[in-house]
Amino acid sequence: MDINHLFYAVMNGNIILFIIGLCSLVSFTVFIERILHINKSETDTNLLIISLRDAIREGNIVEAVQICEQTDGTVANILKAGIEKHNRGKERIENSMELTGLVEISRLERNAKILSIIAYIAPLIGLLGTVLGFIQAFSEMRMSGLVDISATRLGEAMEYALVTTAAGLVVAIPSVLAYNYIVSRIDGFILEIRTATAEIVDILIYRDEEFKY
């Protein structure tokens, strides 16, 4: 199969545009799925800490664990892991929270990297279509000569080249924005987790020290 047949097989089947469209669909699906997951994982951290502080200071650890289970969400799951180790010392409490935090954050980040990958490869796929279009255009000039060259076929090749580039960028730009938005939401979660865990650790340790006297 020569280059002309290859080009027309690709162009007529719109394979490059189909792949870019598929990338767009995947990117949109991943973004919506991540947003729904992050929203589901959110909790009112201030209200949760207030409830836990009251239960812990009253010595009701079982109630504190139940509050975390009823609240659910990323922060609640991490705090629950620490509260369950309330009598194991500060280091064990922090280690338990840290381990659970790594698991929870990995759940938040799951599939988000796909957005970054699509943002990177979509322009490259579009560039491939551009290269194929220019190859076809120069092939038309070489085989037909400047006098007998078909303006229609040359125009089709050039149009295909530019359309694929534009399509790749149209997919890549929103994917970059979506990925950075997801990352910023996760970074906010991490800050919230650090603040909440530090406060609960202090409450647990302070309570234990109080009970010693």
VENCOR-V564930 format. One record per residue. N is the residue number from 1. RES is the residue in three letters. NEAR is the number of other ideal C-beta (glycine too) atoms within 8 Angstrom. Layout:
N&RES&NEAR, N&RES&NEAR
This chain:
1&MET&4, 2&ASP&5, 3&ILE&8, 4&ASN&9, 5&HIS&8, 6&LEU&9, 7&PHE&14, 8&TYR&9, 9&ALA&10, 10&VAL&11, 11&MET&13, 12&ASN&6, 13&GLY&7, 14&ASN&7, 15&ILE&8, 16&ILE&13, 17&LEU&11, 18&PHE&9, 19&ILE&9, 20&ILE&15, 21&GLY&9, 22&LEU&8, 23&CYS&14, 24&SER&11, 25&LEU&8, 26&VAL&10, 27&SER&16, 28&PHE&8, 29&THR&8, 30&VAL&12, 31&PHE&11, 32&ILE&8, 33&GLU&9, 34&ARG&12, 35&ILE&9, 36&LEU&8, 37&HIS&10, 38&ILE&13, 39&ASN&7, 40&LYS&7, 41&SER&12, 42&GLU&7, 43&THR&11, 44&ASP&5, 45&THR&10, 46&ASN&6, 47&LEU&7, 48&LEU&16, 49&ILE&11, 50&ILE&8, 51&SER&9, 52&LEU&15, 53&ARG&9, 54&ASP&8, 55&ALA&12, 56&ILE&16, 57&ARG&8, 58&GLU&7, 59&GLY&7, 60&ASN&8, 61&ILE&10, 62&VAL&6, 63&GLU&9, 64&ALA&12, 65&VAL&11, 66&GLN&8, 67&ILE&13, 68&CYS&14, 69&GLU&9, 70&GLN&6, 71&THR&9, 72&ASP&7, 73&GLY&10, 74&THR&14, 75&VAL&13, 76&ALA&14, 77&ASN&12, 78&ILE&15, 79&LEU&15, 80&LYS&12, 81&ALA&12, 82&GLY&17, 83&ILE&15, 84&GLU&8, 85&LYS&10, 86&HIS&11, 87&ASN&4, 88&ARG&7, 89&GLY&5, 90&LYS&8, 91&GLU&6, 92&ARG&9, 93&ILE&15, 94&GLU&11, 95&ASN&8, 96&SER&13, 97&MET&15, 98&GLU&8, 99&LEU&9, 100&THR&13, 101&GLY&11, 102&LEU&8, 103&VAL&8, 104&GLU&13, 105&ILE&13, 106&SER&8, 107&ARG&10, 108&LEU&13, 109&GLU&8, 110&ARG&6, 111&ASN&7, 112&ALA&14, 113&LYS&7, 114&ILE&10, 115&LEU&16, 116&SER&10, 117&ILE&8, 118&ILE&14, 119&ALA&13, 120&TYR&9, 121&ILE&9, 122&ALA&16, 123&PRO&11, 124&LEU&9, 125&ILE&14, 126&GLY&16, 127&LEU&11, 128&LEU&10, 129&GLY&18, 130&THR&12, 131&VAL&9, 132&LEU&15, 133&GLY&17, 134&PHE&11, 135&ILE&10, 136&GLN&15, 137&ALA&12, 138&PHE&8, 139&SER&11, 140&GLU&13, 141&MET&11, 142&ARG&6, 143&MET&7, 144&SER&8, 145&GLY&7, 146&LEU&4, 147&VAL&4, 148&ASP&5, 149&ILE&10, 150&SER&8, 151&ALA&6, 152&THR&6, 153&ARG&8, 154&LEU&12, 155&GLY&8, 156&GLU&9, 157&ALA&15, 158&MET&11, 159&GLU&9, 160&TYR&13, 161&ALA&15, 162&LEU&10, 163&VAL&10, 164&THR&19, 165&THR&13, 166&ALA&9, 167&ALA&13, 168&GLY&16, 169&LEU&11, 170&VAL&9, 171&VAL&14, 172&ALA&13, 173&ILE&9, 174&PRO&9, 175&SER&15, 176&VAL&10, 177&LEU&8, 178&ALA&11, 179&TYR&12, 180&ASN&8, 181&TYR&8, 182&ILE&14, 183&VAL&9, 184&SER&8, 185&ARG&9, 186&ILE&13, 187&ASP&8, 188&GLY&8, 189&PHE&14, 190&ILE&9, 191&LEU&8, 192&GLU&10, 193&ILE&14, 194&ARG&8, 195&THR&9, 196&ALA&14, 197&THR&14, 198&ALA&8, 199&GLU&9, 200&ILE&15, 201&VAL&13, 202&ASP&8, 203&ILE&12, 204&LEU&14, 205&ILE&10, 206&TYR&8, 207&ARG&11, 208&ASP&10, 209&GLU&8, 210&GLU&7, 211&PHE&7, 212&LYS&5, 213&TYR&4
